[in-house]
Amino acid sequence: MKKRIKCSNEKMGKVEIVKDFLPTPEDLVFREENIKVTLNLNKSSVEYFKKLAKDNGSQYEKMIRELPDSYTSRFPQK
């Protein structure tokens, strides 16, 4: 059973307007072109990401793919 919210005419106190920070729907569907590469990784590194992904309900391949993207966005080419 859902609990009903009871509305009243009480003062809310100090209200702060927060700038909209959500991406537009168009930004959500944008996909950068991907290319497929073959990469040899240390077994221990792959096992690390597999465990981390399992613990967080994610995919280890996606986590590994996001590493170079994160790095290159932080250190853009001059």
Buried (B, 14 or more C-beta within 10 A) or exposed (E): EEEEEEEEEEEEEEEEEEEEEEEEEEEEEEEEEEEEEEEEEEEEEEEBBBEEBEEEEEEBEEBBEEEEEEEEEEEEEE
